[in-house]
Every structure is written in C-alpha cells, then in structure tokens.
Amino acid sequence: MKEYPNYYSVTPATVRYDKRLKPYERLLFGEITALSNIKGYCYSTNKYFANLYQVTVPTISKWINHLKGLGYLRVEMIKDGKEIKERHLYPIVGPINQKVNTPINQNVKGGINRNVKENNTSINNINTNKLGCYAINFYENNIGMLSPWIREDIEDEVKEWNKINADEAEKIIVEALKNAIGAQARNKWKYAKSILSSWKERNIKSLSDIKADDKRHQREVQTRYSHKNYGRKPVEEQIPDWNMQTPKPQTKQSMADIKELMAKVNQKTAANKD
C-alpha cells in the first residue's frame, strides 16, 4: 500500500490543546490528515501506524478509538459481503485554509466533514467518548499533573468498572482516589488501585455498597475495641504507706528537748561572735 506522508498535516487547536489526548494521539491525528490529502480519507492500517510510531497494533487501535470517541475521527468499514475489505478514517477538523500549500480538498466525496454521521461498524466500535474524563479531571484538580501511563491506567480501570457498573464506574474510581488522599498515601494512584482491587474481591459494585462496607468496618472496629476492654477491673490508685501514717502529737518532753537544743545553738552562735 502506497502512503503519502510528504503532504502537510492539519492539527487544529481543538486537537492540539485537548488535555484528554496523549501527545502521540495528536501526532497520529495529524498523520491521518496528511494521508487524507488525495482521497479525503486515510486508508492506512493499524500495522502501518504501529511501524511508523514503533508501538504495538493494539496501542494504535486504542489511540484511534480515543480520537473517534472524542469526535475527531469518523471510521467507516468497507465490506465485501461479511468480509471487511478496507477501513476509511475521516479526520474531522474545522475550516481549512485553501491557500495553504496542501491538496486537501473539501469537495472530495467522503472528504473531511464536521457534520457527517459515522457509520455503525462491528469493528472499532468501543464507545470511548470522554473515557475517564471525570476521574482524570478529579485527579488533576486534587492531586496534580497526570503522567501518560497513569492516564492510560485510569482509562483502563474505567473500562473494567464499566463492565461492573457503567453508571457509577468513574464515581467509584474517584471515591478510591478520595480515600488515597485522606490516607495521605505517597503514591495516590497506586493506593487507589489497591482499594479498587479490594472492592472487586469483596464484590462491591456501587457507591451504596462502598458506604455499607465502610459502616460495617466501623462496627467491626468498635466491636474489637469493646471485646479488648471487656471484663477489665478499674485501676485503683495506690496510696503510699508514708502518706497513710498519722502524725504523732508532740508531748511536753519533746517540747523541752527542742528548747534545750535551741539554747545550745544560741550559745554556740554567741561564742562565735565573740
């Protein structure tokens, strides 16, 4: 298959500054526009792109699905009966300046069109529209910048929880992130993933399950504390023996001894002065 990578690519601002897109996804979009110059669509295979960017074919498939889900690509499968003959990728961009030195033609049949509807196909039809957007925004607003691998990991986790509870998948992930923040974990996402894994093992499938599990855990802690202190006698304060002794009353004899002692002291003091 002949490719035409020497044509100019078009990467609109919406693609360049979309934080949901990885850097290589932006490059891939630009490459697709360059390869769409002749016919108005790109017919390159995932294997071609995988060799171009030195990644795996499933990775390219994931990038294309993400671009498609965010509304930047239209994917059309050309079939011969039940067999897929070719795939056409239509980049969806804003108005293109016809004076730019690029042969992209807006009049080509099936060309770049923002308003065109995407054909339903049996391949590459995973709905990734705003995949992980809520969880990713929470992470960036409350924890910090996302590395590419954490972003991809969050998206994969969203897919897994979508199979369990599509309505609350991202909210469950955010709840795990909140627990990681509250625990002051050093690696917030790693801690959150361990919580998510624990919830899966305990068959927790919703936010209400999480609340019920938290209450159950609190009751267990209180029960353990009560059992630990059950049957203990209150500690009585021990009073030392010296504090229990009753002072003896002074007798007349003892007072005389004191007077005699004081007289001797006075005599010695007077002698020293002389």
Long-range contacts (C-beta under 8 A, 24 or more apart in sequence): 1-43, 1-44, 1-45, 1-48, 3-35, 3-44, 3-48, 4-34, 4-35, 4-37, 4-38, 5-31, 5-34, 5-35, 6-34, 7-34, 7-35, 7-37, 7-102, 7-103, 7-104, 8-34, 8-37, 8-100, 8-101, 8-102, 9-33, 9-34, 10-34, 10-91, 10-93, 10-96, 10-102, 10-104, 12-93, 12-94, 14-72, 14-94, 15-72, 15-93, 18-70, 19-140, 20-66, 20-70, 20-130, 20-133, 20-136, 21-66, 21-67, 21-70, 22-63, 22-66, 22-148, 22-151, 22-152, 23-148, 24-53, 24-55, 24-63, 25-63, 25-66, 25-67, 27-53, 28-53, 28-60, 28-63, 28-64, 28-67, 29-67, 29-72, 29-73, 29-91, 32-73, 32-89, 32-91, 33-91, 33-93, 33-104, 33-112, 36-89, 36-90, 36-91, 36-104, 36-111, 36-112, 37-102, 37-103, 37-104, 38-103, 39-108, 39-110, 40-90, 40-104, 40-105, 40-108, 40-109, 40-110, 40-111, 40-112, 41-76, 41-88, 41-89, 41-90, 41-110, 41-111, 42-88, 42-89, 42-90, 42-91, 43-86, 43-87, 43-88, 43-89, 44-89, 45-87, 61-124, 64-89, 64-124, 65-124, 65-126, 65-128, 66-128, 66-131, 68-118, 68-124, 68-128, 69-126, 69-127, 69-128, 69-129, 69-130, 69-131, 70-128, 70-129, 70-130, 71-129, 74-113, 74-116, 74-118, 74-119, 75-118, 75-119, 75-121, 75-124, 76-110, 76-118, 76-119, 76-121, 77-119, 77-121, 77-122, 77-123, 77-124, 84-123, 87-123, 87-124, 90-116, 92-116, 128-155, 131-155, 131-158, 131-159, 132-157, 132-158, 132-170, 133-170, 134-170, 134-171, 134-174, 135-170, 135-173, 135-174, 135-177, 138-174, 138-177, 139-177, 139-188, 139-189, 142-177, 142-181, 143-177, 143-181, 143-188, 143-189, 150-189, 153-189, 153-193, 154-189, 157-193, 157-196, 161-196, 164-200, 164-205, 165-205, 165-206, 168-206, 168-207, 171-207, 172-196, 172-199, 172-206, 172-207, 172-210, 175-207, 175-210
